[in-house]
Amino acid sequence: MARIAVIGAGMGAMAAAARLAVAGHRVAVYERTETYGGALGVLERDGFRFDTGPGLLPLPAVYRDLFLKTGKQPLEDCVELVEIDPAARHVFADGTTADLPNASRAGVVEALRASLGDAAADRWDAFMNRARDAWDRTRRPLLEEPLWPNWQVLAERDPYPALRGSGLFRRRPPTFAEAAGRELADPRLVALVESALLAHGLDPRSTPAAAAVLPYLEQAFGTWYVKGGMRELARAVYERCLARRVEFHFGAEAVAVVEKDGRAAGLELADGTVVDADEVVAGVDPARLRTLTDRPLQRTEDVRPDPSRTPPSRCTVFLALRGAPGRHTVHRTVVHAPDRRADSDRPAGRGSVDVARPTVTVLRPDDPALRPDGEHESVVVTAAAPWPSGQGPSAAAAEAERLIEAAESAVPDLRERLLWHEVRTPADVAAATGAHHGAVPAPALPAADGRFLHPANGTRMPGLHLVGGWAHPGGGLPHAGMSGALVAGLLVEGPEFRGSQ
């Protein structure tokens, strides 16, 4: 039985902790804040309750597997999952709307046929077929296996089977924007598919075409809501850890990884306490990890963050509204930006960031647990945002106004119903999660010379492993859960572990 010290109580770290405890190890988690869940935070005020992180759960099979492998009680016994339908309403810049059903390829095609016409629906279907091919080629190496030692194979070739004949393939593989623009043609379809990237802060103009797997993943496997808010998922994973005798130490900030005989041997905490361990699992971002050890953890040929691609953060506005949501309220509405180019500039931190109205996601869960009574409603509006230098209250207020203005397309009577609002800026994200500049990691993607990959779960320091959104396979709730499974597999089965079959 090994002693394992886990840095951080985010979702990936807790997923790893629960699996390692079931395997018979003694696991202790050291979290610098006073609570668990990482990005899955909560804001409560005047009887209203809001998720401060992700508001929906794609690919719930990842957490079903976690609960199945760590005990007899399935996930649905611990939280109530609700499949949202429609998956989203899209409001395009020209005023056209489209309600897309959940987890139904055929249903989405028919919805687009009704809203945008036959040609648009057929083009979308063909685009998703190519996205499915890319998914089939990358699913296992990108999500279900530890990162290959020869990861350059993933970095060199884009698996997206784009149409040929444009001349792009003679020079280089197309970017996502180039592939989408050529194959979809209709700017509304392009905006629809690009919104899946913008939600992760990815710039379609520099992201490889293989990013088509992101909208495909949602369309193929559906989107779910957790009753009571997504914080309930964090609670369930935390309680599963406790049931497996994982120890939690809150307010315990790790300031160094202790090294002995060339391997990780424990942690030093901010109060001077030294914790001995046989293995260390770190669920922190690269900037913080570099402060924990003065030893290089990667070789030149290892995957490492691209310094030119500082991951963006998110800006979120929480709205407390008087009046009950209507009977036909849509859970999620995506309001597309009037200027797609300016929208892409925002997460990239370029161009007209100060004036562009972004693509926003409006979440209106009809959940009694989130409001003081049936005559009120809680709404969350969010958009990817860069980290502007010198951000202050006036900049935050201006950004909130842009998001509220966009949200009026989803909640027409919003201004009249608004009781109060609160803004969560990238600085607030940084304070809550500890991530440098409040950055939010995106899922790993192949191609582009590895710029969209994440560091492997193992490091060059024996005994030190990486977990969570900053490690393979990258950001997002499903990916965090997968990283926990990969780290547990490597520690339990050794470096030859190749994922579940």
C-alpha positions in Angstrom: 0.0 0.0 0.0 1.6 3.3 -1.1 1.2 6.7 0.5 -0.1 9.1 -2.2 -0.2 12.9 -1.7 -2.6 14.7 -4.1 -2.2 18.5 -4.7 -5.5 20.1 -5.2 -9.1 18.9 -4.9 -10.3 19.6 -8.4 -12.4 17.1 -10.3 -9.5 15.3 -12.0 -7.6 15.1 -8.7 -10.6 13.7 -6.8 -11.3 11.2 -9.6 -7.7 9.9 -9.3 -7.9 9.9 -5.5 -11.0 7.8 -5.4 -9.7 5.2 -7.9 -6.3 5.0 -6.1 -8.0 4.5 -2.7 -10.1 1.7 -4.1 -6.9 0.1 -5.4 -5.7 -0.1 -1.8 -3.5 3.0 -1.5 -3.5 5.5 1.3 -4.5 8.8 -0.3 -4.4 12.3 1.2 -5.5 15.4 -0.7 -4.0 18.8 0.1 -6.1 21.8 -1.1 -5.1 25.4 -0.7 -8.7 26.7 -0.4 -11.3 25.7 2.1 -13.4 23.5 -0.3 -13.3 20.9 -3.0 -14.4 20.9 -6.7 -11.9 23.3 -8.4 -13.7 25.1 -11.1 -17.1 23.7 -10.0 -17.8 26.5 -7.5 -21.1 28.0 -6.4 -22.4 31.5 -5.7 -25.3 31.9 -3.2 -27.0 35.2 -2.5 -30.6 36.1 -1.4 -31.8 32.6 -1.9 -30.4 32.4 -5.5 -27.7 29.8 -6.4 -25.4 29.9 -9.4 -22.8 27.6 -10.8 -19.5 29.6 -11.2 -17.9 27.0 -13.4 -19.2 24.6 -16.1 -23.0 24.6 -16.1 -23.6 21.4 -18.1 -22.0 17.9 -18.3 -21.1 16.4 -21.7 -20.2 12.7 -21.9 -21.6 11.7 -18.5 -20.3 8.1 -19.2 -16.9 9.3 -17.8 -18.4 9.8 -14.3 -20.7 6.8 -14.5 -17.5 4.8 -15.0 -15.8 6.5 -12.1 -18.7 5.6 -9.7 -19.0 2.1 -11.1 -15.3 1.5 -10.6 -15.2 3.0 -7.1 -18.2 1.4 -5.4 -21.5 -0.3 -5.8 -23.6 2.9 -5.8 -24.0 4.2 -9.4 -23.8 7.9 -10.2 -27.6 8.2 -10.7 -28.0 7.2 -7.1 -25.9 10.1 -6.0 -27.0 12.9 -8.3 -30.1 13.4 -10.6 -29.0 13.8 -14.2 -31.4 15.5 -16.6 -30.9 15.3 -20.4 -31.7 18.8 -21.6 -33.8 19.1 -24.8 -33.3 21.0 -26.9 -29.6 20.8 -26.4 -29.4 24.4 -27.4 -31.2 27.2 -29.1 -28.9 29.1 -31.5 -29.7 32.8 -32.2 -27.7 33.9 -35.2 -26.6 37.5 -36.1 -29.3 37.8 -38.8 -32.1 36.9 -36.2 -32.5 33.3 -37.5 -33.0 30.8 -34.7 -32.5 27.0 -34.6 -33.4 24.6 -31.8 -31.1 21.6 -31.9 -32.3 18.4 -30.2 -30.0 16.5 -27.8 -27.9 13.5 -28.9 -29.6 13.1 -32.2 -27.7 13.4 -35.4 -30.8 12.9 -37.6 -32.8 15.3 -35.4 -30.2 18.1 -35.7 -30.1 17.7 -39.5 -33.9 18.0 -39.7 -33.9 21.0 -37.3 -31.3 22.8 -39.5 -33.3 21.8 -42.6 -36.4 23.5 -41.1 -34.4 26.7 -40.0 -31.7 27.1 -42.6 -32.8 25.1 -45.7 -31.9 21.8 -47.4 -28.5 22.9 -48.7 -27.4 24.0 -45.2 -28.6 20.8 -43.6 -26.9 18.6 -46.1 -23.6 20.4 -45.7 -23.8 20.1 -42.0 -24.5 16.4 -42.2 -21.4 15.9 -44.4 -19.3 18.0 -42.1 -20.3 15.9 -39.1 -19.6 12.7 -41.0 -16.0 13.9 -41.4 -15.9 15.0 -37.8 -17.0 11.5 -36.8 -14.1 10.0 -38.8 -11.7 12.3 -37.0 -13.2 11.3 -33.7 -12.8 7.6 -34.5 -9.1 8.1 -35.3 -8.3 10.2 -32.3 -10.6 9.0 -29.5 -8.3 6.4 -28.0 -4.9 8.1 -28.2 -6.3 11.4 -27.1 -8.7 10.4 -24.4 -8.3 6.8 -23.3 -4.6 6.2 -23.3 -1.7 7.9 -21.6 0.1 10.2 -24.0 2.4 8.2 -26.2 6.2 8.6 -25.8 6.3 9.3 -29.5 3.5 11.9 -29.2 5.0 13.6 -32.3 2.9 11.2 -34.4 -0.2 12.9 -33.1 1.3 16.3 -33.6 2.4 15.9 -37.2 -0.9 14.8 -38.9 -4.4 16.2 -38.8 -6.8 13.3 -38.8 -9.7 15.5 -40.1 -10.5 14.2 -43.6 -11.3 17.5 -45.1 -12.4 18.0 -48.7 -9.5 18.3 -51.1 -9.1 20.6 -54.1 -8.8 24.0 -52.4 -5.0 24.0 -52.6 -4.6 24.1 -48.8 -3.3 20.6 -48.6 -0.5 21.4 -51.0 0.8 24.0 -48.6 -0.4 22.8 -45.2 -3.4 21.3 -43.5 -6.4 23.7 -43.2 -7.2 25.5 -40.0 -10.7 24.9 -38.6 -11.9 28.2 -39.9 -10.7 27.4 -43.4 -12.3 23.9 -43.4 -15.6 25.1 -41.9 -15.8 28.1 -44.3 -15.2 26.0 -47.4 -17.3 23.0 -46.4 -20.3 24.7 -44.7 -20.4 28.0 -46.7 -23.4 29.4 -44.8 -22.1 31.9 -42.3 -24.7 30.8 -39.8 -23.5 27.2 -40.0 -19.9 28.4 -39.6 -20.9 30.4 -36.5 -22.7 27.4 -35.1 -19.8 25.1 -35.4 -17.2 27.7 -34.3 -19.2 28.4 -31.1 -18.1 25.0 -29.8 -14.5 26.2 -30.1 -15.1 29.7 -28.8 -16.6 28.2 -25.7 -13.2 26.7 -24.9 -11.4 30.0 -25.8 -10.0 28.5 -29.0 -9.4 30.7 -32.1 -10.9 28.9 -35.1 -8.3 30.7 -37.4 -5.3 29.0 -35.7 -6.9 25.8 -34.4 -6.5 22.6 -36.5 -9.4 21.2 -38.4 -9.5 18.2 -36.1 -11.2 20.5 -33.6 -14.4 19.3 -35.4 -14.4 16.5 -32.8 -15.6 19.0 -30.2 -19.1 19.8 -31.7 -19.3 16.2 -32.8 -18.7 14.9 -29.2 -21.6 17.0 -27.9 -23.9 16.1 -30.8 -23.2 12.4 -30.6 -23.2 11.9 -26.8 -25.5 14.6 -25.6 -25.5 17.2 -22.9 -26.8 16.8 -19.3 -27.6 18.9 -16.3 -27.2 17.9 -12.7 -30.3 18.9 -10.5 -29.3 21.4 -7.9 -26.5 22.6 -10.1 -23.2 21.2 -11.2 -21.7 21.7 -7.8 -23.7 18.6 -6.8 -21.5 16.5 -9.1 -18.4 17.8 -7.2 -20.2 17.0 -3.9 -20.9 13.4 -5.1 -17.3 12.8 -6.1 -16.0 14.3 -2.9 -18.4 12.0 -0.8 -17.3 9.0 -2.9 -13.7 9.9 -2.0 -14.6 10.1 1.7 -16.4 6.8 1.5 -13.2 5.3 0.2 -11.2 6.7 3.1 -9.5 9.5 1.2 -8.2 12.1 3.6 -8.8 15.8 2.8 -6.8 18.7 4.2 -8.2 22.1 3.3 -6.3 25.4 3.8 -3.2 23.3 3.1 -1.2 24.9 0.3 1.7 22.9 -1.1 4.7 25.1 -1.7 7.2 22.5 -2.8 7.5 18.9 -3.9 10.0 17.1 -1.6 12.7 15.2 -3.6 14.7 12.3 -2.2 17.1 10.1 -4.1 16.0 11.6 -7.3 12.3 11.0 -7.0 9.2 12.8 -5.5 9.0 11.8 -1.8 6.3 14.2 -0.4 5.2 17.8 0.0 6.1 20.8 1.9 3.1 22.9 3.0 2.9 26.6 3.5 2.9 26.3 7.3 6.2 24.4 7.2 4.8 20.9 7.6 6.5 18.2 5.5 4.3 15.4 4.3 6.0 12.1 3.4 4.6 10.2 0.4 5.7 7.4 -2.0 3.9 9.1 -4.9 2.7 12.7 -5.6 -0.2 13.6 -7.9 -0.4 17.3 -8.9 -3.6 18.8 -10.1 -2.3 22.3 -10.7 -1.5 24.5 -13.7 2.0 24.7 -15.2 2.8 28.1 -13.7 2.1 26.9 -10.2 3.8 23.6 -10.7 7.0 25.3 -11.7 7.1 26.9 -8.3 6.8 23.6 -6.5 10.1 22.1 -7.8 13.3 23.6 -9.1 14.0 20.5 -11.2 13.0 20.5 -14.9 10.1 18.1 -15.3 10.3 17.9 -19.1 12.9 17.3 -21.8 13.2 19.3 -24.9 11.1 16.8 -26.9 8.3 16.6 -24.3 5.0 18.3 -24.8 5.0 21.7 -23.1 2.6 24.6 -23.1 3.0 27.0 -26.1 4.0 30.4 -24.6 2.3 32.2 -27.5 -1.0 30.5 -26.6 -1.9 31.8 -23.2 -5.2 30.1 -22.5 -8.1 32.6 -22.1 -10.3 32.8 -19.1 -14.1 33.4 -18.9 -16.3 36.3 -17.9 -19.5 35.3 -16.3 -22.5 37.4 -15.2 -25.0 36.0 -12.7 -28.5 37.4 -13.0 -31.2 37.4 -10.3 -34.6 37.9 -12.0 -38.1 38.4 -10.7 -40.8 36.3 -12.3 -40.9 32.6 -13.0 -39.4 31.1 -16.1 -42.0 30.5 -18.8 -43.2 27.0 -19.7 -41.2 26.9 -22.9 -38.0 28.3 -21.5 -34.9 26.8 -23.2 -32.2 25.6 -20.8 -29.3 26.8 -23.0 -29.2 29.5 -25.7 -26.2 30.5 -27.7 -26.4 34.1 -28.9 -23.9 34.5 -31.7 -21.7 37.6 -32.1 -22.6 40.0 -34.9 -18.9 40.1 -35.9 -17.4 36.6 -36.0 -13.9 37.9 -36.6 -14.0 40.2 -33.7 -15.4 37.3 -31.6 -12.3 35.2 -32.5 -10.1 38.1 -31.6 -11.4 38.2 -28.0 -10.1 34.9 -26.7 -6.9 35.3 -28.6 -6.4 38.7 -26.9 -6.2 40.6 -30.2 -8.0 43.3 -32.1 -11.2 44.9 -30.9 -11.5 43.1 -27.6 -12.6 46.3 -25.9 -15.7 46.8 -28.1 -16.7 43.5 -29.5 -19.9 41.9 -28.4 -19.0 38.2 -28.0 -20.8 35.0 -28.6 -22.4 34.2 -25.2 -24.0 31.2 -23.7 -27.2 31.8 -21.6 -28.1 29.1 -19.1 -31.7 29.1 -17.7 -32.1 25.9 -15.7 -35.7 25.5 -14.5 -34.5 24.2 -11.1 -36.3 25.1 -7.8 -33.0 24.6 -6.0 -31.5 27.6 -7.7 -34.0 30.3 -6.7 -35.7 31.5 -3.6 -39.2 30.5 -4.8 -41.3 29.9 -7.9 -41.6 33.6 -8.6 -37.9 34.1 -9.4 -35.3 32.8 -11.8 -31.5 32.5 -11.8 -29.7 33.0 -15.1 -26.0 32.6 -15.9 -24.4 34.3 -18.9 -20.8 33.5 -19.9 -18.3 34.1 -22.7 -14.6 33.4 -23.2 -12.5 36.4 -22.3 -8.8 37.3 -22.5 -6.8 38.5 -19.6 -6.6 42.3 -20.1 -3.8 44.1 -18.4 -5.0 46.5 -15.7 -8.5 45.1 -15.6 -10.5 47.1 -13.1 -14.1 47.7 -12.0 -14.9 49.8 -15.0 -13.7 47.2 -17.5 -15.6 44.5 -15.6 -18.8 46.6 -15.7 -18.4 47.2 -19.4 -17.9 43.5 -20.1 -21.0 42.7 -18.0 -23.0 45.1 -20.0 -22.0 43.5 -23.2 -23.0 40.1 -21.9 -26.3 41.3 -20.6 -27.1 43.0 -23.9 -26.4 39.8 -25.7 -28.5 37.8 -23.2 -31.6 39.9 -24.0 -31.9 37.9 -27.2 -32.5 34.8 -25.0 -34.5 36.6 -22.3 -36.4 39.4 -24.0 -37.8 40.9 -20.8 -34.5 40.7 -19.0 -34.0 44.4 -18.1 -37.5 44.7 -16.6 -37.1 41.5 -14.5 -33.5 42.1 -13.3 -33.2 42.5 -9.6 -29.4 42.5 -9.4 -26.3 41.0 -11.1 -22.8 40.0 -10.1 -19.8 39.7 -12.4 -17.0 37.1 -12.2 -13.9 38.2 -14.1 -10.7 36.4 -15.0 -9.2 37.8 -11.9 -11.9 36.2 -9.8 -11.3 32.9 -11.6 -7.6 33.2 -10.8 -8.4 33.8 -7.1 -10.8 30.9 -6.9 -8.9 28.3 -8.8 -5.3 29.4 -8.4 -4.8 29.2 -12.2 -2.4 31.7 -13.6 -4.4 34.7 -15.0 -7.6 32.6 -14.4 -6.8 30.6 -17.5 -9.2 27.8 -18.4 -7.6 24.9 -20.3 -9.1 23.5 -23.5 -9.3 19.9 -24.5 -6.3 18.3 -26.2 -6.3 18.3 -30.0 -3.9 16.6 -32.5 -1.9 18.2 -35.3 -0.5 21.8 -35.3 3.0 20.5 -34.2 1.5 19.5 -30.8 0.6 23.1 -29.8 -2.8 21.9 -28.6 -1.6 18.9 -26.7 -1.0 18.9 -22.9 1.9 17.5 -20.9 1.8 13.8 -20.3 0.5 12.4 -16.9 3.9 11.2 -16.0 6.9 13.6 -15.6 10.7 13.3 -15.7 10.7 13.3 -11.9 9.9 9.7 -10.8 7.0 9.6 -8.5 5.4 12.9 -9.7 2.3 12.7 -11.9 0.1 15.3 -13.4 -3.7 15.2 -13.4 -6.6 17.5 -14.3 -7.2 20.0 -17.1 -3.6 21.1 -17.4 -2.4 17.6 -18.2 -3.3 15.0 -20.9 -6.1 14.9 -22.1 -6.8 18.5 -21.3 -9.6 20.7 -20.1 -13.4 20.1 -19.6 -15.3 18.0 -17.1 -15.1 14.7 -19.1 -11.4 15.2 -19.8 -10.7 15.9 -16.1 -12.4 12.6 -15.2 -10.4 10.8 -17.9 -7.1 12.2 -16.6 -8.0 10.8 -13.2 -8.5 7.4 -14.7 -5.2 7.6 -16.6 -3.1 8.6 -13.6 -4.7 5.9 -11.4 -3.9 3.3 -14.1 -0.3 4.4 -14.4 0.2 4.2 -10.6 -1.6 0.9 -10.2 -0.4 -0.9 -13.3 2.8 0.9 -14.0 4.2 2.8 -17.0 3.0 0.0 -19.4 -0.6 0.9 -18.7 -2.4 1.7 -22.0 -5.9 2.5 -20.8 -9.1 0.5 -20.4 -9.9 -1.8 -23.2 
